[in-house]
Amino acid sequence: MSRGNFRDVPDGLWRWKNFSPAEIACRGTGQLKLHPEALDKLQALRDRLGKPLIVRSAYRSPQHNRNVGGAPRSKHMDGTAFDIAMSNHDPAAFEAAAREVGFLGFGFYPRSGFIHVDLGPARTWGERFPVRAVPFAAEAPPARETLAASRTLRGTGAAGVATVGAAGVEVAQEVLTEAQGALLPLVPYLDALRWLFIALALAGIAVAVWARVDDWRRVLR
């Protein structure tokens, strides 16, 4: 049914939530010819795909159809045809969904980037879109650092060994001090060795902390 200019369509008459009268109206004249069945299928297609449909052309007045070189009996003049951009759709998935909701006529325009759909009769023309590569290749999971090669483990391991070593030196120092008076000259050297182990423990902790911070930075890249 014809409603004149798209601006004159009452709000209560328009029930297609994802489209506006301006999208469906003639691009050349602003005239609008409503075909509820065709618009119901267009809305069903939008619901099925779950993403916006960019309508390149819907209704065309006879004058505008001639101006753009449309077929003399184009379904666009009946308000039962739509040209939909494929910039945000996989053409194969779009075609399958359009057939499921009841569209019968399909025209493929890969060079212009759109697919024409209409209510029929059933027919197909044009060259189908080439198969698209997967938009985002699945990333190979990063190689896990083996436990033995882990920088964090090396750092904490060094800290642990150094801590145990420092404690052992302290115990040995006390034993030698109490039991072997003749070995007292060695006590200062053992004390120095204990501080060396303590320094190694602190270095190991620093390495472990640095490794954690570096891993966190890599994740943020």
N, CA, C and O of each residue as an XYZ file, in Angstrom:
884
protein
N       0.843     -1.192      0.000
C       0.000      0.000      0.000
C       0.877      1.241      0.000
O       1.955      1.248      0.595
N       0.424      2.266     -0.653
C       1.206      3.485     -0.779
C       0.812      4.468      0.322
O      -0.365      4.625      0.647
N       1.845      5.136      0.898
C       1.564      6.095      1.972
C       2.130      7.477      1.666
O       2.214      8.312      2.567
N       2.521      7.742      0.419
C       3.083      9.049      0.113
C       4.502      9.164      0.640
O       5.274      8.208      0.572
N       4.845     10.323      1.160
C       6.192     10.570      1.666
C       6.429      9.831      2.986
O       5.512      9.668      3.791
N       7.667      9.389      3.194
C       7.976      8.606      4.404
C       7.734      9.400      5.683
O       7.500      8.808      6.737
N       7.786     10.700      5.612
C       7.561     11.527      6.810
C       6.097     11.497      7.255
O       5.779     11.883      8.380
N       5.218     11.044      6.378
C       3.789     11.054      6.698
C       3.293      9.755      7.321
O       2.104      9.631      7.614
N       4.178      8.791      7.529
C       3.758      7.507      8.092
C       3.481      7.677      9.584
O       4.376      8.093     10.319
N       2.282      7.373     10.051
C       1.986      7.487     11.492
C       2.854      6.519     12.300
O       3.133      5.405     11.857
N       3.269      6.951     13.473
C       4.107      6.103     14.321
C       3.425      4.782     14.647
O       4.076      3.739     14.699
N       2.111      4.826     14.866
C       1.394      3.614     15.238
C       1.299      2.591     14.128
O       1.025      1.418     14.382
N       1.527      3.027     12.884
C       1.435      2.106     11.758
C       2.741      1.364     11.521
O       2.747      0.293     10.913
N       3.847      1.926     11.998
C       5.166      1.339     11.727
C       5.519      0.342     12.840
O       5.653      0.728     14.001
N       5.668     -0.944     12.480
C       5.906     -1.974     13.498
C       7.250     -2.688     13.347
O       7.498     -3.670     14.047
N       8.113     -2.223     12.460
C       9.372     -2.913     12.189
C      10.485     -2.216     12.966
O      11.036     -1.212     12.513
N      10.806     -2.749     14.125
C      11.588     -2.049     15.144
C      13.011     -1.699     14.720
O      13.563     -0.708     15.197
N      13.616     -2.487     13.837
C      15.007     -2.239     13.467
C      15.169     -1.422     12.190
O      16.280     -1.261     11.684
N      14.075     -0.917     11.682
C      14.116     -0.130     10.446
C      13.270      1.126     10.614
O      12.383      1.191     11.465
N      13.561      2.109      9.791
C      12.796      3.347      9.831
C      12.163      3.581      8.460
O      12.644      3.044      7.462
N      11.095      4.371      8.397
C      10.498      4.685      7.096
C      11.499      5.288      6.115
O      11.431      5.027      4.914
N      12.419      6.089      6.624
C      13.405      6.713      5.739
C      14.301      5.674      5.071
O      14.702      5.858      3.922
N      14.627      4.569      5.783
C      15.468      3.529      5.192
C      14.762      2.795      4.055
O      15.407      2.353      3.104
N      13.454      2.666      4.152
C      12.694      1.883      3.184
C      12.179      2.746      2.037
O      11.818      2.219      0.985
N      12.140      4.050      2.223
C      11.591      4.960      1.207
C      12.506      5.057     -0.006
O      13.676      4.676      0.049
N      11.965      5.562     -1.079
C      12.700      5.780     -2.325
C      13.817      6.792     -2.074
O      13.586      7.853     -1.495
N      15.023      6.455     -2.512
C      16.161      7.351     -2.306
C      16.066      8.607     -3.168
O      16.639      9.644     -2.833
N      15.351      8.508     -4.259
C      15.283      9.650     -5.165
C      14.155     10.615     -4.878
O      14.312     11.819     -5.082
N      13.008     10.113     -4.403
C      11.827     10.969     -4.248
C      11.327     11.076     -2.812
O      10.551     11.978     -2.495
N      11.760     10.167     -1.940
C      11.245     10.164     -0.571
C       9.904      9.481     -0.446
O       9.357      9.397      0.654
N       9.351      8.985     -1.559
C       8.066      8.294     -1.510
C       8.235      6.921     -0.855
O       9.305      6.315     -0.910
N       7.167      6.457     -0.245
C       7.211      5.179      0.452
C       6.019      4.328      0.063
O       4.875      4.783      0.097
N       6.299      3.088     -0.306
C       5.238      2.132     -0.605
C       5.417      0.957      0.332
O       6.372      0.192      0.203
N       4.507      0.814      1.266
C       4.625     -0.234      2.275
C       4.116     -1.558      1.742
O       3.039     -1.638      1.152
N       4.912     -2.596      1.959
C       4.477     -3.960      1.667
C       4.721     -4.753      2.951
O       5.826     -5.253      3.160
N       3.703     -4.879      3.818
C       3.900     -5.474      5.141
C       4.548     -6.856      5.109
O       5.403     -7.146      5.946
N       4.162     -7.713      4.167
C       4.745     -9.063      4.127
C       6.253     -8.995      3.884
O       7.024     -9.696      4.540
N       6.668     -8.151      2.940
C       8.093     -8.024      2.654
C       8.847     -7.461      3.857
O       9.938     -7.927      4.184
N       8.262     -6.458      4.514
C       8.919     -5.880      5.685
C       8.950     -6.855      6.858
O       9.899     -6.850      7.642
N       7.920     -7.691      6.986
C       7.932     -8.713      8.035
C       9.095     -9.685      7.823
O       9.758    -10.086      8.779
N       9.335    -10.058      6.573
C      10.441    -10.979      6.285
C      11.784    -10.291      6.508
O      12.737    -10.913      6.976
N      11.856     -9.000      6.170
C      13.095     -8.265      6.410
C      13.398     -8.198      7.905
O      14.544     -8.384      8.315
N      12.381     -7.935      8.718
C      12.575     -7.896     10.166
C      12.944     -9.284     10.703
O      13.784     -9.407     11.594
N      12.308    -10.329     10.153
C      12.636    -11.701     10.573
C      14.088    -12.035     10.230
O      14.769    -12.721     10.992
N      14.552    -11.553      9.092
C      15.947    -11.777      8.705
C      16.891    -11.056      9.662
O      17.913    -11.606     10.070
N      16.545     -9.839     10.011
C      17.356     -9.078     10.980
C      17.406     -9.795     12.319
O      18.467     -9.873     12.938
N      16.284    -10.315     12.772
C      16.246    -11.033     14.046
C      17.073    -12.312     13.984
O      17.756    -12.663     14.946
N      17.012    -13.001     12.859
C      17.730    -14.274     12.729
C      19.239    -14.053     12.715
O      19.988    -14.798     13.346
N      19.676    -13.034     11.998
C      21.113    -12.777     11.894
C      21.682    -12.110     13.140
O      22.859    -12.275     13.461
N      20.837    -11.354     13.840
C      21.293    -10.724     15.075
C      22.269     -9.584     14.884
O      23.000     -9.244     15.814
N      22.305     -8.982     13.704
C      23.171     -7.829     13.472
C      22.503     -6.903     12.460
O      21.630     -7.344     11.712
N      22.894     -5.635     12.422
C      22.200     -4.673     11.556
C      22.225     -5.062     10.084
O      23.185     -5.660      9.598
N      21.147     -4.708      9.385
C      21.073     -4.831      7.935
C      21.189     -3.419      7.351
O      20.362     -2.553      7.638
N      22.205     -3.200      6.542
C      22.390     -1.905      5.902
C      21.642     -1.940      4.572
O      22.077     -2.592      3.622
N      20.515     -1.235      4.513
C      19.656     -1.264      3.326
C      20.181     -0.239      2.319
O      20.122      0.967      2.555
N      20.688     -0.733      1.208
C      21.198      0.153      0.164
C      20.061      0.682     -0.712
O      20.114      1.818     -1.184
N      19.039     -0.138     -0.926
C      17.899      0.274     -1.743
C      16.706     -0.582     -1.362
O      16.829     -1.796     -1.201
N      15.547      0.055     -1.217
C      14.313     -0.677     -0.924
C      13.284     -0.264     -1.972
O      13.416     -0.619     -3.144
N      12.276      0.474     -1.563
C      11.292      0.918     -2.562
C      11.917      1.926     -3.518
O      12.704      2.782     -3.112
N      11.556      1.814     -4.794
C      11.956      2.804     -5.793
C      10.708      3.257     -6.554
O       9.905      2.436     -6.997
N      10.564      4.538     -6.694
C       9.492      5.038     -7.554
C       9.855      4.699     -9.001
O      11.036      4.548     -9.314
N       8.872      4.579     -9.882
C       9.182      4.295    -11.292
C      10.202      5.266    -11.873
O      11.090      4.865    -12.626
N      10.075      6.530    -11.525
C      11.009      7.529    -12.035
C      12.433      7.258    -11.555
O      13.379      7.275    -12.343
N      12.574      7.007    -10.251
C      13.908      6.768     -9.700
C      14.471      5.449    -10.231
O      15.674      5.347    -10.474
N      13.624      4.450    -10.410
C      14.088      3.173    -10.948
C      14.683      3.365    -12.350
O      15.707      2.767    -12.680
N      14.038      4.200    -13.168
C      14.587      4.482    -14.498
C      15.907      5.246    -14.389
O      16.845      4.993    -15.145
N      15.968      6.172    -13.451
C      17.177      6.984    -13.303
C      18.397      6.154    -12.927
O      19.511      6.461    -13.350
N      18.191      5.101    -12.131
C      19.329      4.286    -11.686
C      19.558      3.082    -12.593
O      20.431      2.260    -12.317
N      18.789      2.969    -13.666
C      18.984      1.866    -14.592
C      18.416      0.546    -14.104
O      18.918     -0.512    -14.484
N      17.379      0.580    -13.269
C      16.765     -0.648    -12.771
C      15.995     -1.378    -13.856
O      15.644     -0.795    -14.882
N      15.733     -2.674    -13.621
C      14.970     -3.474    -14.580
C      13.580     -2.870    -14.750
O      13.020     -2.347    -13.787
N      13.015     -2.931    -15.947
C      11.699     -2.317    -16.188
C      10.605     -2.831    -15.268
O       9.672     -2.096    -14.944
N      10.709     -4.087    -14.844
C       9.687     -4.649    -13.949
C      10.300     -4.982    -12.587
O       9.952     -5.982    -11.958
N      11.203     -4.137    -12.156
C      11.908     -4.371    -10.897
C      10.950     -4.540     -9.721
O       9.958     -3.824     -9.591
N      11.275     -5.499     -8.879
C      10.488     -5.720     -7.662
C      10.635     -4.566     -6.669
O       9.831     -4.427     -5.747
N      11.642     -3.758     -6.858
C      11.800     -2.585     -5.998
C      10.594     -1.645     -6.134
O      10.214     -0.979     -5.171
N      10.003     -1.592     -7.314
C       8.854     -0.702     -7.511
C       7.599     -1.221     -6.817
O       6.642     -0.472     -6.622
N       7.600     -2.505     -6.443
C       6.480     -3.068     -5.686
C       6.694     -2.955     -4.178
O       5.778     -3.205     -3.395
N       7.902     -2.579     -3.779
C       8.225     -2.526     -2.347
C       8.510     -3.899     -1.763
O       8.453     -4.096     -0.550
N       8.826     -4.868     -2.659
C       9.062     -6.240     -2.172
C      10.509     -6.658     -2.335
O      10.818     -7.843     -2.207
N      11.403     -5.727     -2.614
C      12.812     -6.060     -2.832
C      13.698     -5.156     -1.984
O      13.361     -4.007     -1.700
N      14.842     -5.711     -1.589
C      15.807     -4.974     -0.771
C      17.219     -5.324     -1.225
O      17.529     -6.490     -1.473
N      18.063     -4.319     -1.330
C      19.486     -4.527     -1.576
C      20.206     -4.313     -0.249
O      20.143     -3.230      0.334
N      20.893     -5.358      0.225
C      21.519     -5.312      1.548
C      23.035     -5.393      1.414
O      23.560     -6.294      0.760
N      23.737     -4.444      2.041
C      25.205     -4.424      2.004
C      25.773     -5.614      2.770
O      25.234     -6.028      3.797
N      26.876     -6.156      2.248
C      27.525     -7.309      2.880
C      28.750     -6.914      3.703
O      29.518     -7.779      4.123
N      28.937     -5.622      3.935
C      30.130     -5.184      4.654
C      30.222     -5.753      6.067
O      31.318     -5.911      6.603
N      29.079     -6.059      6.669
C      29.086     -6.608      8.031
C      28.447     -7.991      8.098
O      27.988     -8.420      9.157
N      28.420     -8.690      6.953
C      27.811    -10.024      6.924
C      28.666    -10.988      6.111
O      29.375    -10.590      5.187
N      28.581    -12.246      6.472
C      29.124    -13.296      5.621
C      28.056    -13.604      4.571
O      26.947    -13.993      4.936
N      28.355    -13.443      3.281
C      27.328    -13.612      2.252
C      26.654    -14.980      2.264
O      25.447    -15.078      2.041
N      27.423    -16.033      2.521
C      26.834    -17.371      2.527
C      25.834    -17.517      3.670
O      24.746    -18.062      3.482
N      26.204    -17.028      4.859
C      25.298    -17.103      6.005
C      24.075    -16.215      5.779
O      22.962    -16.570      6.166
N      24.288    -15.064      5.155
C      23.174    -14.165      4.862
C      22.179    -14.835      3.911
O      20.972    -14.809      4.154
N      22.682    -15.432      2.835
C      21.797    -16.083      1.870
C      20.990    -17.207      2.528
O      19.784    -17.328      2.310
N      21.671    -18.023      3.332
C      20.979    -19.128      3.983
C      19.861    -18.616      4.890
O      18.754    -19.156      4.885
N      20.156    -17.572      5.669
C      19.147    -17.022      6.574
C      17.993    -16.393      5.792
O      16.834    -16.527      6.182
N      18.309    -15.705      4.684
C      17.259    -15.067      3.879
C      16.322    -16.107      3.270
O      15.114    -15.884      3.183
N      16.873    -17.231      2.853
C      16.027    -18.303      2.309
C      15.148    -18.907      3.409
O      13.998    -19.271      3.164
N      15.695    -19.007      4.610
C      14.938    -19.599      5.714
C      13.726    -18.748      6.094
O      12.692    -19.287      6.489
N      13.845    -17.430      5.979
C      12.712    -16.575      6.370
C      11.713    -16.380      5.226
O      10.647    -15.799      5.431
N      12.051    -16.868      4.010
C      11.057    -16.832      2.944
C      11.360    -15.999      1.725
O      10.507    -15.895      0.843
N      12.543    -15.394      1.626
C      12.884    -14.678      0.394
C      13.178    -15.696     -0.702
O      13.749    -16.755     -0.438
N      12.787    -15.372     -1.930
C      12.885    -16.320     -3.040
C      13.792    -15.839     -4.174
O      14.446    -16.648     -4.831
N      13.834    -14.528     -4.403
C      14.672    -13.986     -5.470
C      15.985    -13.477     -4.911
O      15.999    -12.753     -3.916
N      17.113    -13.857     -5.557
C      18.439    -13.478     -5.070
C      19.297    -12.981     -6.232
O      19.451    -13.659     -7.248
N      19.842    -11.801     -6.061
C      20.792    -11.256     -7.021
C      22.095    -10.940     -6.301
O      22.087    -10.298     -5.251
N      23.217    -11.389     -6.865
C      24.515    -11.244     -6.198
C      25.368    -10.212     -6.939
O      25.552    -10.294     -8.154
N      25.879     -9.248     -6.186
C      26.665     -8.163     -6.763
C      27.949     -7.988     -5.944
O      28.088     -7.014     -5.204
N      28.877     -8.923     -6.077
C      30.088     -8.842     -5.241
C      30.935     -7.595     -5.496
O      31.562     -7.081     -4.570
N      30.963     -7.100     -6.737
C      31.761     -5.913     -7.020
C      31.179     -4.674     -6.350
O      31.916     -3.765     -5.970
N      29.874     -4.640     -6.208
C      29.222     -3.507     -5.536
C      28.991     -3.776     -4.056
O      28.622     -2.871     -3.308
N      29.207     -5.024     -3.630
C      29.160     -5.344     -2.205
C      27.778     -5.506     -1.610
O      27.590     -5.226     -0.426
N      26.782     -5.959     -2.409
C      25.463     -6.165     -1.818
C      24.775     -7.378     -2.450
O      25.162     -7.862     -3.513
N      23.735     -7.847     -1.744
C      22.875     -8.918     -2.247
C      21.447     -8.386     -2.323
O      20.953     -7.755     -1.388
N      20.799     -8.650     -3.446
C      19.391     -8.294     -3.646
C      18.527     -9.477     -3.211
O      18.797    -10.618     -3.584
N      17.491     -9.201     -2.426
C      16.522    -10.237     -2.054
C      15.123     -9.707     -2.334
O      14.861     -8.513     -2.190
N      14.224    -10.607     -2.738
C      12.835    -10.194     -2.949
C      11.915    -11.383     -2.705
O      12.370    -12.490     -2.417
N      10.608    -11.135     -2.827
C       9.623    -12.174     -2.516
C       9.402    -13.172     -3.648
O       8.626    -14.112     -3.482
N      10.044    -13.000     -4.764
C       9.889    -13.988     -5.828
C       9.291    -13.390     -7.082
O       8.933    -12.213     -7.129
N       9.191    -14.240     -8.105
C       9.342    -15.699     -8.100
C      10.779    -16.139     -7.815
O      11.719    -15.347     -7.874
N      10.913    -17.429     -7.504
C      12.215    -17.973     -7.151
C      13.152    -17.908     -8.359
O      12.836    -18.426     -9.430
N      14.296    -17.272     -8.174
C      15.295    -17.171     -9.230
C      16.581    -16.654     -8.603
O      16.576    -16.127     -7.491
N      17.667    -16.810     -9.321
C      18.980    -16.366     -8.848
C      19.762    -15.814    -10.029
O      19.684    -16.368    -11.125
N      20.510    -14.741     -9.834
C      21.372    -14.226    -10.891
C      22.608    -13.584    -10.267
O      22.659    -13.295     -9.071
N      23.580    -13.379    -11.112
C      24.826    -12.788    -10.643
C      25.804    -13.835    -10.152
O      25.462    -15.004     -9.977
N      27.011    -13.394     -9.937
C      28.093    -14.274     -9.471
C      28.188    -14.191     -7.952
O      28.273    -13.103     -7.382
N      28.173    -15.340     -7.312
C      28.214    -15.347     -5.843
C      29.530    -14.769     -5.313
O      30.558    -14.757     -5.991
N      29.446    -14.304     -4.103
C      30.627    -13.742     -3.459
C      31.680    -14.825     -3.252
O      31.331    -15.974     -2.983
N      32.957    -14.484     -3.372
C      34.009    -15.473     -3.065
C      33.961    -15.830     -1.589
O      33.547    -15.031     -0.749
N      34.388    -17.034     -1.299
C      34.402    -17.489      0.098
C      35.390    -16.640      0.867
O      36.540    -16.464      0.463
N      34.920    -16.123      1.972
C      35.774    -15.254      2.781
C      36.619    -16.066      3.730
O      36.198    -17.101      4.247
N      37.836    -15.567      3.948
C      38.685    -16.192      4.954
C      38.130    -15.879      6.329
O      37.382    -14.919      6.509
N      38.503    -16.698      7.295
C      38.081    -16.442      8.673
C      38.621    -15.084      9.093
O      39.820    -14.840      8.953
N      37.763    -14.177      9.611
C      38.223    -12.821      9.929
C      39.408    -12.786     10.876
O      40.327    -11.987     10.693
N      39.397    -13.639     11.878
C      40.472    -13.650     12.852
C      40.963    -15.083     13.015
O      40.253    -15.940     13.540
N      42.181    -15.329     12.559
C      42.732    -16.676     12.692
C      42.899    -17.004     14.163
O      43.303    -16.168     14.970
N      42.577    -18.241     14.483
C      42.717    -18.669     15.878
C      44.180    -18.608     16.279
O      45.046    -19.160     15.600
N      44.444    -17.947     17.366
C      45.821    -17.828     17.823
C      46.281    -19.134     18.433
O      45.550    -19.785     19.179
N      47.532    -19.512     18.095
C      48.115    -20.681     18.741
C      48.391    -20.317     20.186
O      48.931    -19.244     20.455
N      48.037    -21.182     21.119
C      48.289    -20.849     22.525
C      49.766    -20.667     22.759
O      50.572    -21.439     22.238
N      50.144    -19.668     23.528
C      51.561    -19.437     23.776
C      52.199    -20.650     24.423
O      51.609    -21.293     25.292
N      53.432    -20.958     23.981
C      54.134    -22.116     24.531
C      54.338    -21.908     26.021
O      54.844    -20.874     26.457
N      53.946    -22.885     26.776
C      54.093    -22.772     28.223
C      55.539    -22.996     28.612
O      56.207    -23.900     28.110
N      55.994    -22.177     29.493
C      57.345    -22.322     29.991
C      57.380    -23.553     30.888
O      56.586    -23.670     31.822
N      58.296    -24.464     30.605
C      58.382    -25.670     31.433
C      58.775    -25.282     32.841
O      59.424    -24.261     33.070
N      58.371    -26.114     33.772
C      58.572    -25.784     35.172
C      60.040    -25.601     35.489
O      60.406    -24.705     36.250
N      60.891    -26.447     34.910
C      62.319    -26.370     35.212
C      62.934    -25.105     34.633
O      63.912    -24.586     35.172
N      62.359    -24.596     33.523
C      62.930    -23.428     32.865
C      62.299    -22.129     33.323
O      62.692    -21.061     32.854
N      61.330    -22.188     34.228
C      60.604    -20.993     34.651
C      61.536    -20.013     35.338
O      62.281    -20.375     36.248
N      61.483    -18.753     34.886
C      62.319    -17.731     35.525
C      61.888    -17.498     36.959
O      62.714    -17.293     37.849
N      60.576    -17.533     37.169
C      60.073    -17.335     38.528
C      60.540    -18.450     39.443
O      60.946    -18.212     40.580
N      60.474    -19.700     38.917
C      60.892    -20.840     39.737
C      62.383    -20.771     40.023
O      62.820    -21.077     41.133
N      63.176    -20.366     39.014
C      64.621    -20.266     39.250
C      64.911    -19.237     40.334
O      65.750    -19.455     41.208
N      64.201    -18.108     40.262
C      64.443    -17.073     41.255
C      64.066    -17.513     42.652
O      64.837    -17.338     43.596
N      62.860    -18.094     42.787
C      62.430    -18.529     44.120
C      63.256    -19.710     44.599
O      63.502    -19.854     45.797
N      63.687    -20.561     43.666
C      64.526    -21.697     44.061
C      65.862    -21.230     44.596
O      66.355    -21.738     45.603
N      66.448    -20.252     43.909
C      67.728    -19.720     44.378
C      67.572    -19.072     45.743
O      68.429    -19.211     46.615
N      66.470    -18.365     45.913
C      66.232    -17.730     47.210
C      66.089    -18.782     48.306
O      66.616    -18.614     49.406
N      65.368    -19.875     48.002
C      65.182    -20.916     49.006
C      66.485    -21.598     49.367
O      66.767    -21.812     50.546
N      67.295    -21.948     48.355
C      68.579    -22.606     48.621
C      69.488    -21.697     49.428
O      70.149    -22.145     50.364
N      69.523    -20.416     49.067
C      70.380    -19.479     49.776
C      69.934    -19.305     51.221
O      70.764    -19.196     52.124
N      68.623    -19.279     51.437
C      68.106    -19.124     52.807
C      68.488    -20.327     53.661
O      68.942    -20.179     54.796
N      68.296    -21.524     53.097
C      68.681    -22.740     53.830
C      70.170    -22.745     54.093
O      70.618    -23.116     55.177
N      70.947    -22.327     53.081
C      72.394    -22.296     53.260
C      72.805    -21.349     54.363
O      73.682    -21.676     55.163
N      72.189    -20.179     54.422
C      72.518    -19.207     55.470
C      72.196    -19.763     56.847
O      72.964    -19.586     57.793
N      71.040    -20.445     56.957
C      70.665    -21.036     58.243
C      71.642    -22.141     58.621
O      72.018    -22.275     59.785
N      72.058    -22.941     57.617
C      73.005    -24.023     57.907
C      74.342    -23.504     58.373
O      74.949    -24.057     59.290
N      74.803    -22.436     57.737
C      76.077    -21.847     58.146
C      76.008    -21.346     59.573
O      76.958    -21.498     60.340
N      74.850    -20.730     59.938
C      74.698    -20.209     61.297
C      74.744    -21.340     62.313
O      75.377    -21.211     63.361
N      74.072    -22.455     62.005
C      74.109    -23.602     62.915
C      75.518    -24.142     63.032
O      75.993    -24.429     64.131
N      76.200    -24.285     61.874
C      77.570    -24.801     61.903
C      78.476    -23.890     62.697
O      79.367    -24.343     63.416
N      78.238    -22.600     62.558
C      79.044    -21.630     63.298
C      78.880    -21.810     64.798
O      79.860    -21.760     65.541
N      77.658    -22.018     65.243
C      77.422    -22.197     66.678
C      78.055    -23.498     67.179
O      78.650    -23.532     68.256
N      77.922    -24.565     66.386
C      78.499    -25.854     66.792
C      80.000    -25.764     66.892
O      80.596    -26.239     67.859
N      80.621    -25.151     65.888
C      82.086    -25.053     65.900
C      82.560    -24.180     67.052
O      83.604    -24.433     67.653
N      81.777    -23.148     67.349
C      82.175    -22.250     68.431
C      82.166    -22.978     69.761
O      83.047    -22.755     70.591
N      81.193    -23.839     69.977
C      81.040    -24.541     71.251
C      81.952    -25.754     71.353
O      82.465    -26.055     72.431
N      82.162    -26.462     70.229
C      82.829    -27.769     70.323
C      84.284    -27.751     69.930
O      85.055    -28.584     70.407
N      84.679    -26.847     69.092
C      86.035    -26.906     68.591
C      86.737    -25.554     68.783
O      86.701    -24.681     67.916
N      87.350    -25.422     69.904
C      88.056    -24.177     70.153
C      89.187    -23.960     69.181
O      89.553    -22.829     68.860
N      89.746    -25.093     68.708
C      90.875    -24.969     67.790
C      90.462    -24.405     66.440
O      91.298    -23.913     65.683
N      89.144    -24.480     66.136
C      88.670    -24.015     64.830
C      88.065    -22.622     64.895
O      87.438    -22.159     63.941
N      88.260    -21.949     66.045
C      87.675    -20.613     66.183
C      88.127    -19.642     65.098
O      87.351    -18.762     64.726
N      89.355    -19.761     64.571
C      89.739    -18.828     63.494
C      88.844    -18.913     62.258
O      88.794    -17.973     61.465
N      88.130    -20.044     62.089
C      87.254    -20.200     60.917
C      85.913    -19.482     61.079
O      85.200    -19.258     60.100
N      85.572    -19.120     62.331
C      84.254    -18.550     62.585
C      84.003    -17.266     61.778
O      82.924    -17.123     61.202
N      84.964    -16.323     61.718
C      84.704    -15.116     60.919
C      84.409    -15.421     59.451
O      83.572    -14.778     58.819
N      85.138    -16.445     58.918
C      84.897    -16.793     57.518
C      83.495    -17.381     57.331
O      82.825    -17.120     56.332
N      83.065    -18.182     58.320
C      81.711    -18.724     58.246
C      80.667    -17.616     58.339
O      79.622    -17.669     57.691
N      80.971    -16.615     59.156
C      80.044    -15.495     59.259
C      79.930    -14.771     57.909
O      78.839    -14.375     57.497
N      81.058    -14.606     57.235
C      81.033    -13.969     55.913
C      80.262    -14.817     54.918
O      79.530    -14.300     54.073
N      80.441    -16.159     55.033
C      79.723    -17.058     54.133
C      78.217    -16.973     54.360
O      77.434    -17.028     53.412
N      77.818    -16.838     55.629
C      76.402    -16.700     55.925
C      75.826    -15.453     55.278
O      74.729    -15.506     54.721
N      76.528    -14.345     55.334
C      76.040    -13.113     54.699
C      75.990    -13.241     53.174
O      75.146    -12.640     52.510
N      76.927    -14.047     52.634
C      76.899    -14.293     51.191
C      75.625    -15.031     50.790
O      74.982    -14.696     49.795
N      75.270    -16.057     51.595
C      74.029    -16.784     51.312
C      72.801    -15.872     51.445
O      71.855    -15.976     50.664
N      72.831    -14.981     52.440
C      71.716    -14.053     52.614
C      71.592    -13.143     51.387
O      70.488    -12.869     50.915
N      72.747    -12.676     50.875
C      72.727    -11.832     49.679
C      72.169    -12.591     48.491
O      71.409    -12.042     47.694
N      72.557    -13.880     48.375
C      72.026    -14.701     47.284
C      70.516    -14.876     47.416
O      69.803    -14.875     46.413
N      70.026    -15.026     48.643
C      68.590    -15.174     48.863
C      67.853    -13.918     48.409
O      66.823    -14.002     47.740
N      68.385    -12.758     48.775
C      67.744    -11.503     48.361
C      67.768    -11.350     46.840
O      66.805    -10.867     46.244
N      68.871    -11.763     46.217
C      68.953    -11.683     44.758
C      67.932    -12.599     44.108
O      67.312    -12.232     43.110
N      67.753    -13.795     44.669
C      66.761    -14.728     44.123
C      65.356    -14.180     44.223
O      64.559    -14.328     43.297
N      65.047    -13.547     45.340
C      63.716    -12.942     45.498
C      63.521    -11.827     44.480
O      62.444    -11.687     43.900
N      64.583    -11.022     44.265
C      64.485     -9.941     43.292
C      64.239    -10.473     41.892
O      63.458     -9.897     41.134
N      64.909    -11.580     41.541
C      64.703    -12.187     40.219
C      63.260    -12.673     40.070
O      62.654    -12.485     39.015
N      62.707    -13.295     41.108
C      61.340    -13.801     41.055
C      60.344    -12.659     40.870
O      59.411    -12.767     40.074
N      60.543    -11.561     41.610
C      59.644    -10.419     41.488
C      59.742     -9.815     40.095
O      58.725     -9.491     39.482
N      60.982     -9.662     39.589
C      61.153     -9.096     38.237
C      60.468     -9.966     37.187
O      59.842     -9.447     36.263
N      60.586    -11.297     37.325
C      59.982    -12.206     36.354
C      58.467    -12.053     36.346
O      57.849    -12.049     35.281
N      57.865    -11.926     37.526
C      56.413    -11.742     37.598
C      55.987    -10.438     36.927
O      55.021    -10.417     36.164
N      56.709     -9.347     37.210
C      56.380     -8.053     36.611
C      56.537     -8.100     35.101
O      55.712     -7.549     34.372
N      57.603     -8.762     34.620
C      57.831     -8.853     33.175
C      56.738     -9.666     32.496
O      56.276     -9.303     31.415
N      56.317    -10.779     33.129
C      55.223    -11.578     32.567
C      53.941    -10.759     32.489
O      53.200    -10.857     31.511
N      53.675     -9.951     33.515
C      52.455     -9.119     33.526
C      52.500     -8.096     32.400
O      51.482     -7.828     31.761
N      53.696     -7.515     32.151
C      53.826     -6.547     31.058
C      53.586     -7.196     29.711
O      52.978     -6.589     28.830
N      54.054     -8.421     29.541
C      53.866     -9.121     28.271
C      52.393     -9.407     28.003
O      51.940     -9.355     26.859
N      51.654     -9.707     29.058
C      50.226     -9.956     28.888
C      49.508     -8.713     28.411
O      48.544     -8.805     27.651
N      49.973     -7.529     28.856
C      49.308     -6.286     28.482
C      49.636     -5.849     27.060
O      48.968     -4.961     26.529
N      50.638     -6.442     26.431
C      50.997     -6.037     25.065
C      49.991     -6.508     24.054
O      50.147     -6.249     22.861
